[in-house]
Amino acid sequence: MTVTPPSAGSPHWAGRFASLPVLQQVAAGIPAMPAAMQRMGQAVLAHPFRAATLNIDEFAGEVSVSIATANRFARALNFAGYPQFRAELARGFEAILAPVESLRSNLKQPTGTQQAMVASLRETAANLEHTLQALQHQPCEQAVSLIAEAEQVLTLGWGSSAYLAGVLQHELEPLCSRVGSLAQAGGPSHAARQLVKRGPRDLLISLAFPRYVEDTIALTRLARERGVKVLALTDEPSSPLVPLADVTLYAHVSRQVAPTSNATVLALLEALVAALAHRTEGAVQRAEEMARGVLPWLQVAPGSVR
């Protein structure tokens, strides 16, 4: 891949990362630099994440400058050298790169197939224990009340949370008169079309875990603007969902080889649905009606029906 610098005077350098102090430092320093160093700075602004993840040899090669030029570029910005500059740049992407570094560290430790599976299952068990212990301090009753009292329940998530949002919709079907998932093929714009029709009597259940997806946050914010109540399912108080939520439940989702433990989130969803079942009048009758409705599509073992 060849790094292409942005056009002169482009207002879109670094995109949504333009607020990072180190990138602002680069932008301010470029005009006083020689041509080759300017090219280096422009490439950093155009592709900050790539500059943060490639080593000096790789990035200098892509920009067609020497390693010496890369180091002079960094020193012109008051860094000891390019490695120190890259380390500072990487700090801005720490949350994004953390799972990658965790995987790299984990894979450095030789282990067999069975041992890797055992370690993963033990990690999930530890997450579940953390989640279980924290649950006694969380607003479980309020969360269930929001679902039980909502006229329309919508689930939302993107990335792996899209699948979990679909599972939650499926689990809520027997207990909620009107429930749907916004994580569908139409994408975020389809979700927005649905949300603008909702109001204070409706509930959005938003799922966001590391790495948080911008669309989930933006759509949850839209829901709040429409007066829709929000139940957030996330990992910790610093999650960007928390300020947008009426009620928040937390799952401990630490995982060595991926950003999030989906198994822990799924367990929390099932626990939430179980609590709702205990709260829902006529839950058994609803379940029986649902079973009758789907019976033609279920395989029945020979001799089990008389």
N, C-alpha and C positions, 0 to 999 in steps of 0.2 A: 504494500500500500504506500502510495506517495502522498505526503502531507501537502495540501494546497493552502497557502496563506489566504486570509480574507482579502477582499478588494479594499483598496485604499479608502479610508473614511467610512468603512462599513460600521453601522451602529449596532450590529448584532454579534460583535465578537464575544466569544465565550458563552453566548446564549444566556440561559438562566443562572450560569455560574459567574457572571460578570461582577457580582458583588464580592467575590472572594478578594481579600486584601492583596494577596500576592499577585493576582491577575491585574488588579488596578495598578499595582506597582510596576508591572511589566508594561502596561499601556502608557503609563506616564514616562517611563524611561526610554521607550523606543525612539522618539524623535532625535535624541542626542547620540544614538548609536551609529556605528558604521553600517554599510549596506548589508553585509553578511549577518551581523548580529540583529539588525532590524528584521531580516528574513526569519531568523530564529524566533524572535519575539512574536512576530505575526503568526507563525505556525503554532506557538504555544497558545495564543489567544484563540486561534481557530479550532484547536483540538486539545483543550486543557486536560481532558481525561486521559488521552493517549500520551501526552507529555508526562503525566503523573505515573503512568504504568510502564513505559519503556525505559530502558537504561540509556546512559549517555551515548553509547555506540549506536544503538538502534535509532534513537530519535535524531541524532546528528546526521546519520546516514539518510534518513527519510527526508530531511530538510536540505540535504546536500551542503552541509557545512562540516568543517573539521571538528574534532573533539576539542582542540585548543580553542576554537571559536566558541564552542558551547560553554567552556569553562570561563572564557572572558565575558561572555554574555551574563553568566551568573554573578561573576565578580562585579560587573557594572551595576548590578542590582544589590550590591552589598552582601552577597553570600560568599562563603569561603570557596565554593566551587559548584559545579552543576549538581553533584549528588545532594548537596545541602539544599539547593534550590528545589530539586525534585521532591525531596522529603517534605519541604514546606508546602509544596503544591499538593502532594498526596494527602496532607492533613485535611484539606478541604473536601476530599472524597472518602474520608475515613469510614463513614457508615456504609458506603457502597463497597469499598474494598475489604472491609472486615471479614465477610464470609469467604472471600477468595484467599485471604491470608490464613484464615482458620483451616480451610481445606488443604492449603499448601503445607502447613505445619503438621496436620493430621496424617497426610500421605507420606511424610518423611519417616514416620514410624512404621517399620515393617510389621505386618500382621497377616494372619491367614484369613480366609473367607469366613469361617465360622466365628473367629474372634471378632472380626469387624461387625458381623451381624449381632453378636452378643453385646458388644459395646454400644451399638446403636439402640438396641432395645433397653439397655440399662439407662442410657441417656434419656429415652422417652419416659421410662419409669420415674426417673428423678424429676423430669419436668412435670409429670402428673402429680407427684408428691408436693412440689413447690406450689403448683396451681391449687391443689386441694387445701393446703395450709393457708394460702392467702384468701381462699373463698370465704372464710368465716368473717373477714373484715370487709367484704364487698356488698354492694346493695342488690343482693339477689332478689329480694322481695319486690323492689321497685322495677327491676328488669322484667320480671314475669308479669307484673301489673301492666307495664307498657304494652306488652304483647297482647295480653288478655283484653285490654280495653280499646285496642286500636280497631278502627273501621277497616283499614287496609294495611297489611304488613308487607313491606318490600325488603328484600335482602340485597346487599351490594358488596362487591369485592372484585378486584382485578388481579391478574397474575394467578398464583395458586389459590388465592382467596376467592377467585371467581368460581372455582369448583366447590369450595367449601360453602359459598353462598348458595349454590345450587342444591347441595346436600341439605342445608338448613331449610330451604324452601320445601324440599321433599319431606323432611321430618315434621314440618309444621302443618302440612296439608290436612291431616286428619283432625287437627285441633283448631285451625283458624278458618273462618268462613271465606276470607279473601286474602290470599298470600301469593306473592310472585317474586321472581328474581330479576334484578336489573342487569345481571351479568350474562347477557345474551349476545347473539351474533351481531346484533345491530350496533354494538359498541357503545362508547360513552354518549354519543349524540342521541341514540335511542333511549338510553337511561335518562338523559336530561328531558326528553319529550315526555316521559312518564312522570317525572318528578314535578314538572310545572303544573300538573293536574292535581297534585296532592296538597293537603292542608293540615291544619292543627289536629284533626281527628285521626290522622294517619301516622304510621311509624316506619322509619327507615332503620334497619339493622345493618350497620356498616362494619365490615371486617377489614382491618389493615394491620399488617405485621411487617417486620423488616424483610425485604426492603420495601418501604411504603411507596405505593403507586400514587402519583400526583392526581390522576383522574378520580380516584376514590375520595381524596380530600376535597377536590373541587366540587364533585357532585354532592358530597355531604354538606358542604357549605351552601350549595343551591337549595338543598332540602331545608336547611335552617332558615334561609331567607323566605321560603314559602310557608314557614310556620310548622313544618313537619317535625314531629318529635324524633329524636335520634338515640338509639341504643348502640353504643360502640363496643366492639369486641376487639381488643388490641393487646399489646404486650406490656406496656409500662406507662407511667404518668407523663413521660416526655413525648409520647406518641402524638403526632399532629392531629389525630382524631379527637383527643380528649377535650380540647377547648370547644369543640363543636357539638359535644354530646350532652344529652340530658342525664343519661346514666351510662356508666362504663363498667364492663367486666374485663378482668385481665387473665391472660394465659401465659405461663412461662414457656417460652418457645426456643430456648437455647439449643443449638445443634452444631456439631463440629464440621459436617460436610455439606451444609446448606444453610441459607439464611434463616429458615424457620422450620420448626417442628410442626408439620401439619397434623400429625397424630394427636398432639396435645390440644390443638384448636378443635379438632373433630370431637374429642372427648368432652370439651367444654360445651360445644353445641348440643351434644346428646344429653348432657346434664341439664342444660337449660330447657330442653324439650321435655325431659322427664319431670322437671319441676312444674312446667306448664300443664302437663297432663294431670298432675295432682290438683291443680288449681281449676281445671276446666270441668264445668258441670256437663254430664253426659258424655264424658270422654270415651267410655266403653261403647256406648251406642254409636258414636261417630266412627270408632275403629271398626265396629261390626259392619256398618254401612260401607266403609271404605273397602273392607275385605270382600264383601259381596260384589262391589263394583268392579274390582280387579280380578275376581275369580276366573273369568274366561281366559285370562292371560297367564295363569299360574299352573305349573305342573303339579299334579296331585299323585302321590304314590299309590300304586294299585292296592286296593283293599282298605284304604284309609277313609273312603267315603261310603256310607251305607244309605 
